[in-house]
Amino acid sequence: MPNTAPTRKLPTQIRISLREQQLILLPQRAIWWEEQRFLLLADLHLGKAGHFRKNGSPIPAAVHWQDLVVLGTLIETYQPEKVVLLGDLFHSDLNNEWLDFAQWMQQYHPLPFVLVKGNHDVLPDAAYDLPQLEVIPEQWQVAPFLFSHKPIIEPKNQRGGWAFPSLPKPETDFYNLAGHIHPGTTVRLGLGQSQRMPCFFFGSTIGLLPAFGQFTGCVRMNIQSQYQVYGVVSERSITRVR
């Protein structure tokens, strides 16, 4: 009797070449750097739900556990040499959700995590003193990339969305990969409908990762012809926008 069980569709992913390195853009809003075997992501904003609950909004803590489940699946799938967090790992003051994260990380011991600190990473220094966690204050260079939380040239909110100003090329030969902005794009679906979605955004010298955390949102980027943009349709689908 033939097998009539439905075939499960595998998540899409997109491979790009950047500075002669192979990067795989994942619909889970992360990047797999093949040559170094690094898993790259930005803006988890763990603890944000607890911050909102403290201020009277009934946001369940489970929203962050869902993010950690996704991250754990990526770790088990790709077996990275390092997990690189481009800032805003934790959103607010120290609370139980940080302790939960520290305990969660232990199950992947001795896998190292590298945190390039962001503007929300303001916990006491002692909180970051974890065996698997290396903290970089601002920028981390691993040729040919310069990792940071805020891009070294920040875009401005203009008519039509956030756009990078026309400035001279940064004084570095490294390509800057960053988070912070939570880039998004709008894709037209036809019949007058459109969908806003997070996106990967690549210019000539700077690339932006979408926010990994579900409880984050995104801002509209001004998509110009010189950019390459990939929209995250869902946790299983990613598409080229430009």
N, CA, C and O of each residue as an XYZ file, in Angstrom:
968
protein
N       0.847     -1.187      0.000
C       0.000      0.000      0.000
C       0.890      1.247      0.000
O       1.773      1.360      0.850
N       0.679      2.190     -0.935
C       1.548      3.368     -1.019
C       1.404      4.242      0.215
O       0.347      4.298      0.843
N       2.491      4.919      0.545
C       2.490      5.841      1.675
C       1.777      7.124      1.265
O       2.243      7.848      0.386
N       0.638      7.401      1.913
C      -0.157      8.578      1.551
C       0.014      9.705      2.552
O      -0.703     10.702      2.486
N       0.966      9.562      3.493
C       1.195     10.628      4.473
C       1.717     11.865      3.763
O       2.549     11.749      2.863
N       1.249     13.043      4.146
C       1.702     14.270      3.489
C       3.193     14.501      3.720
O       3.710     14.241      4.806
N       3.877     14.993      2.684
C       5.290     15.314      2.778
C       5.454     16.661      3.454
O       4.853     17.650      3.034
N       6.269     16.703      4.504
C       6.485     17.947      5.220
C       7.450     18.825      4.441
O       8.561     18.403      4.120
N       7.034     20.027      4.143
C       7.866     20.946      3.380
C       8.972     21.500      4.264
O       8.705     21.998      5.358
N      10.217     21.415      3.795
C      11.347     21.910      4.554
C      11.387     23.432      4.510
O      10.958     24.034      3.525
N      11.901     24.063      5.572
C      12.021     25.527      5.560
C      12.922     25.984      4.417
O      13.907     25.323      4.088
N      12.575     27.118      3.819
C      13.428     27.687      2.789
C      14.607     28.397      3.443
O      14.530     28.810      4.600
N      15.676     28.531      2.707
C      16.837     29.313      3.127
C      17.486     29.860      1.880
O      17.327     29.310      0.790
N      18.217     30.940      2.042
C      18.838     31.606      0.899
C      20.326     31.740      1.154
O      20.743     32.227      2.205
N      21.118     31.312      0.201
C      22.574     31.409      0.294
C      23.050     32.662     -0.444
O      22.668     32.891     -1.592
N      23.876     33.461      0.208
C      24.481     34.614     -0.448
C      25.983     34.563     -0.238
O      26.468     33.944      0.709
N      26.716     35.220     -1.128
C      28.162     35.356     -0.990
C      28.456     36.804     -0.634
O      28.037     37.722     -1.339
N      29.179     37.004      0.465
C      29.476     38.345      0.940
C      30.944     38.389      1.342
O      31.369     37.663      2.241
N      31.715     39.238      0.677
C      33.163     39.317      0.903
C      33.813     37.929      0.801
O      34.675     37.562      1.599
N      33.366     37.177     -0.208
C      33.889     35.844     -0.510
C      33.618     34.839      0.609
O      34.308     33.825      0.724
N      32.623     35.125      1.423
C      32.184     34.199      2.466
C      30.755     33.755      2.163
O      29.965     34.511      1.596
N      30.437     32.533      2.543
C      29.117     31.985      2.287
C      28.232     32.153      3.527
O      28.536     31.618      4.593
N      27.150     32.892      3.376
C      26.187     33.101      4.441
C      24.849     32.496      4.031
O      24.386     32.698      2.909
N      24.240     31.765      4.934
C      22.913     31.208      4.686
C      21.913     31.975      5.542
O      22.000     31.974      6.769
N      20.973     32.621      4.886
C      19.941     33.384      5.570
C      18.798     32.442      5.931
O      18.232     31.779      5.062
N      18.472     32.387      7.193
C      17.494     31.423      7.694
C      16.169     32.113      8.001
O      16.165     33.237      8.502
N      15.050     31.464      7.711
C      13.749     32.079      7.996
C      13.493     32.272      9.490
O      12.575     32.999      9.871
N      14.282     31.638     10.323
C      14.170     31.858     11.771
C      14.862     33.157     12.190
O      15.029     33.409     13.383
N      15.262     33.979     11.222
C      15.839     35.316     11.444
C      17.264     35.237     11.983
O      17.655     36.033     12.837
N      18.020     34.298     11.493
C      19.420     34.139     11.867
C      20.239     33.887     10.611
O      19.693     33.657      9.532
N      21.565     33.934     10.767
C      22.488     33.687      9.660
C      23.445     32.579     10.061
O      23.965     32.562     11.177
N      23.670     31.655      9.139
C      24.689     30.620      9.320
C      25.887     30.997      8.455
O      25.790     31.044      7.229
N      27.031     31.269      9.115
C      28.283     31.587      8.418
C      29.052     30.287      8.245
O      29.598     29.739      9.203
N      29.087     29.804      7.010
C      29.594     28.458      6.750
C      31.064     28.288      7.111
O      31.429     27.328      7.791
N      31.917     29.221      6.656
C      33.349     29.033      6.820
C      33.765     28.958      8.301
O      34.611     28.142      8.667
N      33.174     29.804      9.139
C      33.528     29.825     10.553
C      32.617     28.943     11.406
O      32.914     28.675     12.570
N      31.521     28.499     10.825
C      30.508     27.728     11.565
C      29.972     28.533     12.752
O      29.835     28.022     13.863
N      29.673     29.810     12.478
C      29.069     30.693     13.461
C      27.577     30.812     13.170
O      27.168     30.917     12.014
N      26.770     30.795     14.226
C      25.353     31.107     14.127
C      25.181     32.542     14.613
O      25.496     32.848     15.763
N      24.685     33.425     13.748
C      24.594     34.856     14.025
C      23.138     35.264     14.196
O      22.286     34.878     13.395
N      22.847     36.039     15.230
C      21.505     36.575     15.417
C      21.578     37.837     16.257
O      22.598     38.115     16.888
N      20.496     38.597     16.263
C      20.471     39.882     16.963
C      19.120     40.096     17.627
O      18.096     39.581     17.177
N      19.142     40.866     18.703
C      17.919     41.420     19.291
C      16.918     40.359     19.750
O      15.792     40.302     19.255
N      17.332     39.529     20.690
C      16.369     38.617     21.318
C      15.427     39.370     22.260
O      14.238     39.061     22.337
N      15.965     40.351     22.970
C      15.176     41.128     23.932
C      14.503     40.226     24.970
O      13.336     40.417     25.313
N      15.260     39.241     25.462
C      14.746     38.435     26.566
C      14.462     39.351     27.764
O      15.156     40.345     27.975
N      13.457     39.010     28.524
C      13.099     39.823     29.683
C      12.139     40.953     29.379
O      11.650     41.612     30.297
N      11.860     41.190     28.104
C      10.945     42.277     27.750
C       9.542     41.987     28.260
O       8.841     42.891     28.714
N       9.133     40.718     28.183
C       7.798     40.359     28.678
C       7.690     40.649     30.168
O       6.684     41.186     30.631
N       8.750     40.286     30.930
C       8.746     40.561     32.357
C       8.711     42.045     32.648
O       8.062     42.477     33.601
N       9.402     42.832     31.839
C       9.391     44.287     31.991
C       7.978     44.835     31.793
O       7.539     45.712     32.538
N       7.267     44.317     30.790
C       5.903     44.784     30.539
C       4.955     44.327     31.643
O       4.058     45.066     32.047
N       5.163     43.090     32.132
C       4.303     42.620     33.231
C       4.487     43.492     34.468
O       3.526     43.805     35.171
N       5.724     43.877     34.720
C       6.015     44.732     35.864
C       5.274     46.055     35.759
O       4.941     46.673     36.770
N       5.019     46.485     34.532
C       4.323     47.747     34.303
C       2.842     47.558     33.981
O       2.192     48.468     33.466
N       2.305     46.356     34.293
C       0.870     46.137     34.234
C       0.327     45.505     32.981
O      -0.886     45.332     32.862
N       1.202     45.146     32.017
C       0.721     44.514     30.783
C       0.831     43.002     30.921
O       1.903     42.495     31.252
N      -0.262     42.262     30.673
C      -0.265     40.802     30.895
C       0.399     40.039     29.757
O      -0.277     39.337     29.005
N       1.727     40.169     29.622
C       2.469     39.483     28.565
C       3.046     38.192     29.146
O       3.803     38.257     30.115
N       2.720     37.030     28.597
C       3.211     35.764     29.167
C       4.703     35.571     28.928
O       5.231     35.959     27.886
N       5.377     34.965     29.905
C       6.811     34.677     29.769
C       7.080     33.660     28.663
O       8.204     33.556     28.172
N       6.051     32.910     28.272
C       6.240     31.859     27.261
C       6.725     32.405     25.932
O       7.301     31.663     25.137
N       6.503     33.693     25.673
C       6.936     34.267     24.394
C       8.446     34.154     24.246
O       8.945     33.939     23.142
N       9.189     34.298     25.363
C      10.640     34.173     25.291
C      11.070     32.710     25.227
O      12.068     32.390     24.580
N      10.341     31.825     25.883
C      10.676     30.406     25.783
C      10.529     29.915     24.351
O      11.293     29.057     23.908
N       9.550     30.455     23.620
C       9.396     30.084     22.211
C      10.629     30.481     21.410
O      11.081     29.726     20.549
N      11.184     31.682     21.694
C      12.403     32.103     21.011
C      13.564     31.172     21.334
O      14.348     30.830     20.450
N      13.680     30.760     22.594
C      14.768     29.875     22.981
C      14.599     28.474     22.393
O      15.588     27.803     22.097
N      13.365     28.036     22.225
C      13.121     26.754     21.552
C      13.610     26.824     20.107
O      14.251     25.891     19.624
N      13.311     27.919     19.420
C      13.768     28.095     18.036
C      15.291     28.131     17.991
O      15.905     27.472     17.152
N      15.902     28.899     18.890
C      17.356     28.977     18.926
C      17.964     27.609     19.235
O      18.962     27.225     18.627
N      17.374     26.878     20.170
C      17.875     25.547     20.484
C      17.806     24.613     19.288
O      18.715     23.811     19.076
N      16.744     24.706     18.510
C      16.606     23.880     17.310
C      17.694     24.207     16.302
O      18.252     23.305     15.676
N      18.002     25.499     16.137
C      19.072     25.898     15.213
C      20.424     25.373     15.693
O      21.234     24.914     14.888
N      20.665     25.440     16.993
C      21.925     24.925     17.538
C      22.048     23.427     17.281
O      23.108     22.947     16.878
N      20.977     22.699     17.511
C      21.019     21.253     17.310
C      21.134     20.891     15.834
O      21.724     19.866     15.493
N      20.581     21.717     14.962
C      20.628     21.441     13.529
C      22.005     21.727     12.949
O      22.537     20.916     12.191
N      22.593     22.883     13.300
C      23.827     23.330     12.653
C      25.086     23.011     13.452
O      26.180     23.031     12.888
N      24.969     22.719     14.741
C      26.135     22.394     15.564
C      27.233     23.459     15.406
O      28.336     23.145     14.958
N      26.942     24.695     15.766
C      27.901     25.778     15.529
C      29.123     25.691     16.442
O      29.095     25.067     17.503
N      30.203     26.346     15.984
C      31.384     26.530     16.825
C      31.146     27.645     17.842
O      31.666     27.592     18.956
N      30.363     28.653     17.461
C      30.000     29.755     18.341
C      28.613     30.253     17.976
O      28.196     30.185     16.819
N      27.897     30.761     18.993
C      26.657     31.499     18.764
C      26.980     32.961     19.039
O      27.376     33.317     20.149
N      26.809     33.812     18.022
C      27.173     35.223     18.120
C      25.893     36.051     18.207
O      25.062     36.036     17.300
N      25.756     36.774     19.320
C      24.560     37.563     19.615
C      24.896     39.037     19.419
O      25.701     39.595     20.164
N      24.285     39.667     18.422
C      24.617     41.057     18.089
C      23.757     42.032     18.894
O      23.033     42.853     18.331
N      23.850     41.927     20.193
C      23.275     42.931     21.073
C      21.813     42.771     21.407
O      21.060     42.069     20.731
N      21.436     43.454     22.485
C      20.081     43.418     23.036
C      19.627     41.985     23.288
O      18.522     41.580     22.926
N      20.514     41.245     23.917
C      20.149     39.902     24.371
C      19.069     39.999     25.431
O      18.098     39.242     25.418
N      19.247     40.939     26.352
C      18.285     41.093     27.445
C      17.766     42.521     27.438
O      18.527     43.465     27.225
N      16.464     42.677     27.671
C      15.818     43.957     27.418
C      15.846     44.913     28.607
O      15.848     46.128     28.412
N      15.868     44.394     29.833
C      15.562     45.259     30.970
C      16.442     44.939     32.168
O      17.499     44.322     32.035
N      15.987     45.369     33.339
C      16.713     45.087     34.572
C      16.692     43.585     34.857
O      15.899     42.832     34.290
N      17.585     43.181     35.747
C      17.714     41.772     36.098
C      16.401     41.227     36.647
O      15.810     41.810     37.556
N      15.952     40.116     36.093
C      14.769     39.430     36.610
C      14.916     37.935     36.378
O      15.948     37.478     35.886
N      13.897     37.180     36.725
C      13.986     35.722     36.658
C      14.226     35.203     35.253
O      14.763     34.107     35.089
N      13.838     35.964     34.232
C      14.003     35.496     32.861
C      15.482     35.431     32.475
O      15.856     34.630     31.618
N      16.327     36.261     33.093
C      17.768     36.136     32.861
C      18.300     34.852     33.489
O      19.126     34.159     32.895
N      17.826     34.539     34.687
C      18.239     33.302     35.345
C      17.786     32.091     34.540
O      18.505     31.095     34.461
N      16.603     32.168     33.946
C      16.119     31.083     33.083
C      17.036     30.912     31.876
O      17.351     29.788     31.484
N      17.464     32.035     31.285
C      18.357     31.958     30.127
C      19.696     31.328     30.495
O      20.219     30.488     29.763
N      20.247     31.742     31.637
C      21.527     31.186     32.078
C      21.435     29.673     32.261
O      22.360     28.940     31.909
N      20.313     29.212     32.813
C      20.114     27.773     32.996
C      19.912     27.084     31.656
O      20.430     25.989     31.439
N      19.161     27.718     30.750
C      18.925     27.154     29.423
C      20.245     26.951     28.681
O      20.438     25.928     28.023
N      21.148     27.915     28.783
C      22.411     27.858     28.057
C      23.257     26.671     28.492
O      24.012     26.126     27.687
N      23.147     26.267     29.736
C      23.976     25.186     30.262
C      23.758     23.859     29.551
O      24.657     23.019     29.521
N      22.566     23.661     28.975
C      22.316     22.376     28.322
C      23.171     22.212     27.062
O      23.293     21.104     26.541
N      23.767     23.314     26.566
C      24.610     23.244     25.375
C      26.095     23.362     25.720
O      26.923     23.582     24.836
N      26.427     23.218     26.986
C      27.820     23.260     27.422
C      28.635     22.213     26.656
O      28.178     21.078     26.520
N      29.828     22.555     26.153
C      30.606     23.785     26.362
C      30.482     24.800     25.230
O      31.394     25.607     25.054
N      29.416     24.799     24.467
C      29.254     25.721     23.342
C      29.419     27.168     23.809
O      28.713     27.594     24.723
N      30.340     27.941     23.201
C      30.516     29.334     23.607
C      29.497     30.262     22.937
O      29.163     30.099     21.763
N      29.019     31.223     23.702
C      28.156     32.291     23.222
C      28.946     33.601     23.324
O      29.594     33.862     24.337
N      28.888     34.418     22.274
C      29.553     35.716     22.273
C      28.484     36.795     22.182
O      27.693     36.810     21.239
N      28.456     37.692     23.155
C      27.510     38.802     23.162
C      28.248     40.096     22.857
O      29.090     40.533     23.642
N      27.935     40.714     21.716
C      28.393     42.071     21.419
C      27.325     43.005     21.989
O      26.227     43.108     21.442
N      27.648     43.678     23.079
C      26.626     44.360     23.870
C      25.883     45.430     23.076
O      26.452     46.138     22.245
N      24.568     45.516     23.374
C      23.720     46.534     22.784
C      23.252     47.529     23.824
O      23.621     47.439     24.995
N      22.442     48.475     23.393
C      22.007     49.546     24.288
C      21.092     49.046     25.396
O      20.967     49.707     26.427
N      20.446     47.889     25.211
C      19.597     47.334     26.264
C      20.343     46.377     27.191
O      19.789     45.933     28.197
N      21.577     46.062     26.866
C      22.335     45.111     27.686
C      22.995     45.854     28.844
O      24.183     46.173     28.799
N      22.200     46.124     29.885
C      22.637     46.990     30.983
C      22.627     46.261     32.330
O      22.581     46.900     33.381
N      22.668     44.941     32.301
C      22.706     44.204     33.562
C      24.030     44.464     34.283
O      25.014     44.850     33.652
N      24.057     44.256     35.597
C      25.335     44.366     36.317
C      26.376     43.417     35.729
O      26.036     42.344     35.231
N      27.635     43.816     35.790
C      28.710     43.005     35.204
C      28.693     41.578     35.739
O      28.977     40.633     35.003
N      28.362     41.421     37.009
C      28.371     40.095     37.624
C      27.361     39.154     36.978
O      27.569     37.941     36.963
N      26.257     39.706     36.437
C      25.224     38.871     35.820
C      25.754     38.178     34.563
O      25.327     37.071     34.235
N      26.690     38.835     33.859
C      27.233     38.275     32.625
C      28.373     37.298     32.881
O      28.902     36.704     31.941
N      28.750     37.130     34.125
C      29.867     36.249     34.461
C      29.402     34.796     34.449
O      29.217     34.172     35.494
N      29.219     34.276     33.232
C      28.747     32.913     33.025
C      29.817     32.145     32.252
O      30.461     32.715     31.372
N      30.019     30.870     32.561
C      31.129     30.123     31.964
C      31.137     30.104     30.443
O      32.208     30.100     29.836
N      29.961     30.093     29.812
C      29.906     29.969     28.349
C      29.775     31.299     27.633
O      29.769     31.329     26.402
N      29.669     32.401     28.365
C      29.349     33.688     27.761
C      30.556     34.611     27.744
O      31.119     34.935     28.789
N      30.948     35.030     26.548
C      31.978     36.047     26.378
C      31.294     37.348     25.981
O      30.473     37.359     25.064
N      31.619     38.437     26.655
C      30.969     39.724     26.410
C      31.963     40.675     25.760
O      33.052     40.909     26.285
N      31.571     41.224     24.605
C      32.362     42.213     23.869
C      31.674     43.563     24.057
O      30.490     43.680     23.741
N      32.366     44.583     24.556
C      31.687     45.836     24.876
C      31.037     46.541     23.690
O      29.914     47.028     23.823
N      31.701     46.614     22.530
C      31.148     47.420     21.429
C      31.224     46.734     20.073
O      30.196     46.520     19.431
N      32.426     46.386     19.629
C      32.619     45.831     18.293
C      33.557     44.636     18.360
O      34.433     44.554     19.221
N      33.348     43.709     17.424
C      34.165     42.493     17.373
C      34.512     42.213     15.921
O      33.624     42.059     15.083
N      35.801     42.146     15.625
C      36.260     41.909     14.272
C      36.657     40.452     14.084
O      37.511     39.925     14.797
N      36.023     39.821     13.116
C      36.414     38.495     12.657
C      36.406     38.576     11.137
O      35.352     38.489     10.507
N      37.586     38.743     10.554
C      37.700     39.034      9.131
C      36.876     38.048      8.293
O      36.920     36.838      8.519
N      36.113     38.592      7.309
C      36.091     39.984      6.843
C      34.964     40.829      7.462
O      34.558     41.834      6.879
N      34.465     40.433      8.621
C      33.293     41.112      9.187
C      33.642     41.886     10.456
O      34.534     41.517     11.219
N      32.908     42.964     10.642
C      32.918     43.730     11.877
C      31.525     43.601     12.481
O      30.554     44.115     11.925
N      31.425     42.918     13.615
C      30.149     42.707     14.275
C      29.910     43.821     15.288
O      30.804     44.171     16.058
N      28.706     44.372     15.282
C      28.332     45.392     16.255
C      26.827     45.312     16.467
O      26.107     44.677     15.697
N      26.368     45.971     17.527
C      24.917     46.049     17.717
C      24.338     47.148     16.834
O      23.545     46.877     15.933
N      24.738     48.391     17.097
C      24.324     49.483     16.212
C      25.217     49.480     14.977
O      26.427     49.286     15.097
N      24.649     49.691     13.795
C      25.509     49.804     12.606
C      26.443     50.995     12.752
O      26.080     51.997     13.367
N      27.657     50.892     12.183
C      28.653     51.945     12.353
C      28.226     53.240     11.667
O      28.702     54.315     12.034
N      27.345     53.156     10.686
C      26.640     54.327     10.149
C      25.160     54.048     10.345
O      24.638     53.081      9.791
N      24.479     54.870     11.119
C      23.082     54.591     11.440
C      22.137     55.217     10.423
O      22.341     56.359     10.011
N      21.102     54.481     10.011
C      20.095     55.050      9.116
C      19.214     56.057      9.848
O      19.161     56.079     11.078
N      18.532     56.878      9.081
C      17.624     57.877      9.624
C      16.207     57.595      9.132
O      16.001     57.087      8.030
N      15.248     57.937      9.971
C      13.842     57.759      9.598
C      13.417     58.904      8.692
O      13.337     60.053      9.125
N      13.146     58.583      7.428
C      12.780     59.573      6.432
C      11.457     59.177      5.786
O      10.909     58.109      6.059
N      10.967     60.045      4.938
C       9.760     59.701      4.172
C      10.059     58.481      3.303
O      11.028     58.472      2.544
N       9.234     57.472      3.420
C       9.460     56.232      2.694
C      10.168     55.178      3.512
O      10.366     54.057      3.043
N      10.561     55.528      4.758
C      11.175     54.533      5.623
C      12.585     54.920      6.043
O      13.096     55.976      5.671
N      13.197     54.046      6.823
C      14.551     54.284      7.316
C      15.546     54.113      6.179
O      15.473     53.149      5.417
N      16.486     55.064      6.069
C      17.448     55.030      4.972
C      18.814     55.446      5.488
O      18.926     56.260      6.405
N      19.859     54.873      4.881
C      21.217     55.271      5.210
C      21.553     56.568      4.493
O      21.212     56.728      3.321
N      22.218     57.501      5.175
C      22.606     58.751      4.509
C      23.722     58.498      3.515
O      24.408     57.477      3.573
N      23.892     59.437      2.605
C      24.974     59.352      1.629
C      26.240     59.893      2.280
O      26.506     61.094      2.265
N      27.005     58.983      2.846
C      28.231     59.347      3.546
C      29.415     58.634      2.909
O      29.234     57.636      2.213
N      30.637     59.140      3.143
C      31.813     58.433      2.615
C      31.888     57.016      3.159
O      31.297     56.701      4.192
N      32.618     56.171      2.456
C      32.811     54.802      2.894
C      33.475     54.782      4.265
O      34.448     55.504      4.484
N      32.967     53.964      5.199
C      33.588     53.905      6.538
C      35.069     53.566      6.453
O      35.509     52.873      5.535
N      35.828     54.060      7.419
C      37.275     53.843      7.424
C      37.612     52.449      7.957
O      38.313     52.315      8.960
N      37.127     51.449      7.303
C      37.428     50.068      7.654
C      37.240     49.201      6.426
O      36.370     49.463      5.596
N      38.060     48.165      6.312
C      37.919     47.221      5.206
C      36.968     46.094      5.569
O      36.696     45.220      4.746
N      36.465     46.108      6.787
C      35.559     45.066      7.246
C      34.124     45.403      6.862
O      33.725     46.568      6.854
N      33.359     44.365      6.544
C      31.927     44.552      6.281
C      31.194     44.478      7.622
O      31.368     43.523      8.378
N      30.380     45.488      7.908
C      29.692     45.601      9.187
C      28.366     44.840      9.167
O      27.485     45.137      8.360
N      28.233     43.856     10.063
C      26.961     43.170     10.286
C      26.433     43.607     11.649
O      27.154     43.543     12.645
N      25.176     44.051     11.696
C      24.638     44.670     12.901
C      23.162     44.332     13.075
O      22.529     43.738     12.203
N      22.642     44.729     14.223
C      21.220     44.582     14.538
C      20.624     45.950     14.833
O      20.789     46.886     14.051
N      19.928     46.067     15.967
C      19.438     47.327     16.540
C      18.239     47.936     15.818
O      17.283     48.363     16.465
N      18.276     47.982     14.491
C      17.259     48.712     13.741
C      15.952     47.932     13.652
O      14.890     48.543     13.529
N      15.995     46.600     13.709
C      14.821     45.741     13.490
C      14.251     46.008     12.090
O      13.094     46.409     11.971
N      15.037     45.794     11.036
C      14.588     46.155      9.686
C      13.390     45.337      9.227
O      13.257     44.153      9.536
N      12.523     46.012      8.477
C      11.349     45.359      7.910
C      11.058     45.898      6.528
O      11.580     46.941      6.136
N      10.234     45.197      5.798
C       9.840     45.617      4.461
C       8.387     45.272      4.242
O       7.824     44.427      4.939
N       7.787     45.924      3.279
C       6.392     45.661      2.922
C       6.354     44.998      1.552
O       6.898     45.529      0.584
N       5.715     43.843      1.474
C       5.600     43.096      0.229
C       4.148     43.144     -0.246
O       3.224     42.817      0.500
N       3.971     43.549     -1.478
C       2.622     43.615     -2.058
C       2.161     42.222     -2.477
O       2.888     41.492     -3.152
N       0.959     41.869     -2.074
C       0.421     40.540     -2.334
C      -0.585     40.519     -3.477
O      -1.047     39.449     -3.873
N      -0.924     41.674     -4.006
C      -1.929     41.746     -5.051
C      -3.295     42.063     -4.481
O      -3.516     41.929     -3.278
N      -4.210     42.483     -5.335
C      -5.573     42.826     -4.941
C      -5.588     43.894     -3.849
O      -6.451     43.900     -2.971
N      -4.606     44.799     -3.927
C      -4.551     45.898     -2.977
C      -4.074     45.520     -1.590
O      -4.150     46.336     -0.671
N      -3.580     44.295     -1.414
C      -3.131     43.851     -0.108
C      -1.606     43.832     -0.032
O      -0.923     43.668     -1.043
N      -1.089     44.001      1.176
C       0.344     43.949      1.396
C       0.621     43.366      2.772
O      -0.275     43.284      3.611
N       1.857     42.963      3.000
C       2.243     42.356      4.270
C       3.561     42.947      4.737
O       4.534     42.975      3.984
N       3.599     43.424      5.992
C       4.841     43.891      6.598
C       5.555     42.693      7.213
O       4.934     41.867      7.881
N       6.852     42.606      6.985
C       7.610     41.470      7.501
C       9.026     41.900      7.837
O       9.539     42.847      7.243
N       9.674     41.210      8.791
C      11.089     41.475      9.055
C      11.921     41.140      7.826
O      11.485     40.381      6.961
N      13.122     41.710      7.753
C      13.953     41.440      6.582
C      15.434     41.481      6.930
O      15.850     42.116      7.900
N      16.217     40.785      6.108
C      17.659     40.955      6.060
C      17.941     42.054      5.040
O      17.338     42.085      3.967
N      18.851     42.944      5.379
C      19.053     44.160      4.576
C      20.549     44.344      4.365
O      21.291     44.504      5.334
N      21.009     44.325      3.107
C      22.434     44.390      2.804
C      22.736     45.547      1.864
O      22.194     45.628      0.761
N      23.621     46.451      2.324
C      24.163     47.493      1.473
C      25.583     47.146      1.066
O      26.012     46.002      1.213
N      26.313     48.127      0.555
C      27.663     47.855      0.059
C      28.653     47.588      1.185
O      29.612     46.841      0.991
N      28.438     48.189      2.375
C      29.387     48.042      3.476
C      28.714     47.650      4.789
O      29.409     47.341      5.757
N      27.379     47.653      4.851
C      26.654     47.369      6.089
C      25.489     46.436      5.797
O      24.760     46.620      4.822
N      25.321     45.426      6.660
C      24.166     44.543      6.588
C      23.446     44.527      7.920
O      24.079     44.565      8.976
N      22.131     44.472      7.876
C      21.304     44.463      9.085
C      20.575     43.136      9.204
O      19.998     42.638      8.237
N      20.609     42.569     10.408
C      19.845     41.350     10.696
C      18.486     41.726     11.264
O      18.376     42.712     11.992
N      17.452     40.962     10.947
C      16.155     41.187     11.596
C      16.238     40.822     13.070
O      17.115     40.060     13.478
N      15.329     41.364     13.866
C      15.272     40.997     15.283
C      14.859     39.538     15.407
O      13.872     39.109     14.809
N      15.627     38.778     16.191
C      15.323     37.362     16.374
C      14.103     37.168     17.276
O      13.313     36.250     17.054
N      13.943     38.015     18.281
C      12.841     37.874     19.220
C      11.491     38.144     18.580
O      11.342     39.082     17.798
N      10.509     37.319     18.915
C       9.167     37.505     18.358
C       8.485     38.752     18.915
O       7.669     39.372     18.234
N       8.819     39.116     20.146
C       8.149     40.217     20.828
C       8.917     41.517     20.575
O       9.333     42.197     21.514
N       9.100     41.856     19.276
C       9.955     42.990     18.928
C       9.331     43.921     17.890
O       9.356     45.138     18.073
N       8.774     43.383     16.811
C       8.295     44.244     15.729
C       9.424     44.630     14.791
O      10.561     44.189     14.959
N       9.105     45.460     13.800
C      10.097     45.891     12.825
C       9.715     47.255     12.271
O       8.557     47.667     12.342
N      10.709     47.950     11.716
C      10.479     49.260     11.108
C      10.669     49.149      9.602
O      11.427     48.308      9.119
N       9.992     49.983      8.892
C      10.040     49.940      7.430
C      11.334     50.575      6.925
O      11.660     51.710      7.273
N      12.066     49.824      6.100
C      13.274     50.340      5.475
C      12.934     50.941      4.109
O      12.037     50.469      3.411
N      13.656     51.970      3.754
C      13.528     52.575      2.430
C      14.350     51.731      1.462
O      15.578     51.806      1.453
N      13.674     50.937      0.654
C      14.349     49.973     -0.213
C      14.755     50.657     -1.506
O      13.904     51.025     -2.315
N      16.056     50.829     -1.700
C      16.588     51.458     -2.902
C      17.310     50.424     -3.756
O      17.594     49.313     -3.307
N      17.599     50.809     -4.994
C      18.079     49.839     -5.976
C      19.411     49.213     -5.602
O      19.698     48.090     -6.016
N      20.236     49.922     -4.822
C      21.567     49.394     -4.512
C      21.568     48.386     -3.379
O      22.616     47.822     -3.062
N      20.422     48.144     -2.761
C      20.354     47.228     -1.629
C      19.885     45.840     -2.066
O      19.182     45.689     -3.065
N      20.291     44.831     -1.292
C      19.723     43.494     -1.422
C      18.890     43.234     -0.175
O      19.372     43.398      0.946
N      17.637     42.828     -0.373
C      16.694     42.690      0.735
C      15.992     41.344      0.626
O      15.561     40.938     -0.454
N      15.882     40.648      1.777
C      15.255     39.334      1.830
C      14.224     39.355      2.948
O      14.569     39.543      4.114
N      12.963     39.162      2.593
C      11.885     39.225      3.563
C      11.639     37.886      4.229
O      11.668     36.840      3.579
N      11.393     37.928      5.552
C      11.080     36.726      6.327
C       9.562     36.593      6.379
O       8.893     37.286      7.145
N       9.031     35.700      5.563
C       7.586     35.520      5.462
C       7.049     34.824      6.706
O       6.002     35.203      7.232
N       7.769     33.806      7.177
C       7.379     33.041      8.358
C       8.618     32.313      8.866
O       9.704     32.481      8.312
N       8.468     31.516      9.903
C       9.602     30.729     10.417
C      10.029     29.621      9.441
O      11.015     28.926      9.684
N       9.306     29.463      8.370
C       9.638     28.428      7.395
C       9.852     28.967      5.991
O      10.091     28.199      5.059
N       9.765     30.296      5.832
C       9.824     30.825      4.476
C      10.526     32.185      4.450
O      10.236     33.064      5.261
N      11.458     32.340      3.497
C      12.159     33.582      3.281
C      12.198     33.830      1.779
O      12.292     32.877      1.005
N      12.129     35.097      1.346
C      12.018     35.393     -0.074
C      12.843     36.613     -0.438
O      13.001     37.523      0.377
N      13.370     36.640     -1.649
C      14.118     37.797     -2.153
C      13.121     38.903     -2.497
O      12.177     38.680     -3.255
N      13.333     40.082     -1.942
C      12.475     41.248     -2.224
C      13.103     42.121     -3.270
O      12.426     42.590     -4.184
N      14.420     42.350     -3.145
C      15.164     43.118     -4.153
C      16.590     42.573     -4.224
O      17.402     43.067     -5.006
